[in-house]
Amino acid sequence: MTNTASPSNLETATCPICGPSAPAVPRHDFPPYKVVDCSSCGLTYLSPRLTQEAILKLYKDEAYYNSNISGQGYDEYMEISDNWVKTFSLRLKQIAPYKSTGRALDIGCGPGYFLTAAQRLGFDVHGLDPSDYIVEMAQKQWGQRIQLGLIESADYQPESFDLIVAFDTFEHIYDPKKFLKAIHGFLKPGGALAITTPDPDSTLSKVSGEKWVSYKLPEHVFYWTPKTIRRVLEEDFEVLEIRSAGQYATLGFLFRRIFRLSGNPGKFLTAIINFLNRFSVYSDNGSLTAIARKK
């Protein structure tokens, strides 16, 4: 990916829950970025970070979905589509006690793997993504069910969705409260929201320290624990459940992620990875899933 972290593209962030009056406490240093904790509520976030304008340019680039650097963008995302469909199918089973039918929207839908899983269960599926490249690709299968843009400026009808999901998306959102307000407006009364996002209080995060795979910079700008995500959701939603989360992945994918191998790791390691790619497992990746209902 292109290095866009020039000083003119950087900005200082503050806690969206407590505001600028709450000082930031350093957690990890990844020059020019820093991962910090709010001294009041404990929310973990990136500051300084890229401006939203700069990060949206990054997402539009095809290289974001075809990265040669493990851990950047969505390297190998296209190669493990079956595992993503299995992952989203499992998450839909977890959501089913609260919402199992109706019109569903996936924010940050990528190629549309959630749509595949949800349509199999009978949902009327729709997707939204800010990447021109991935929307064009997804529309080849899904047509106008996939829209380009952000939920904050989307033109869906008010109260038109029974279920909205934001899987591996909330950590990218620059104004979480505005994001949640927009979702609230598009959900029908009693509609459900499901978010999966990296948890900095997870065992994997604590064991990994600064090498935690979810410290994906500059894309991930907020890191939500069960405590902080409950706090931000409870302003407009009834929190129904918060649980640990993971994903189905090939052993080769996990091997590359753990060791942060490049797209061309050499013949010997490539042979190992190809062998490991024959096997898929469910792995706790240090994330949480929060399910909430519109008040």
Salt bridges, closest charged atoms under 4 A:
GLU11 OE2 - ARG49 NE 2.92
ASP29 OD1 - LYS34 NZ 3.37
ASP37 OD1 - ARG27 NE 3.08
ASP75 OD1 - ARG257 NH2 3.10
GLU76 OE2 - ARG256 NH1 2.84
ASP124 OD2 - ARG103 NE 3.85
ASP124 OD1 - HIS126 NE2 3.23
ASP124 OD1 - ARG145 NH1 2.65
ASP132 OD1 - LYS60 NZ 2.73
GLU159 OE2 - LYS294 NZ 3.38
ASP162 OD2 - LYS188 NZ 3.29
ASP168 OD2 - ARG91 NH1 3.53
GLU171 OE2 - HIS172 NE2 3.98
GLU171 OE2 - HIS220 NE2 3.76
GLU234 OE2 - ARG230 NH1 3.76
GLU235 OE2 - LYS177 NZ 3.11
ASP236 OD1 - LYS181 NZ 3.27
GLU238 OE1 - ARG293 NH1 3.24
GLU241 OE2 - ARG243 NE 2.44
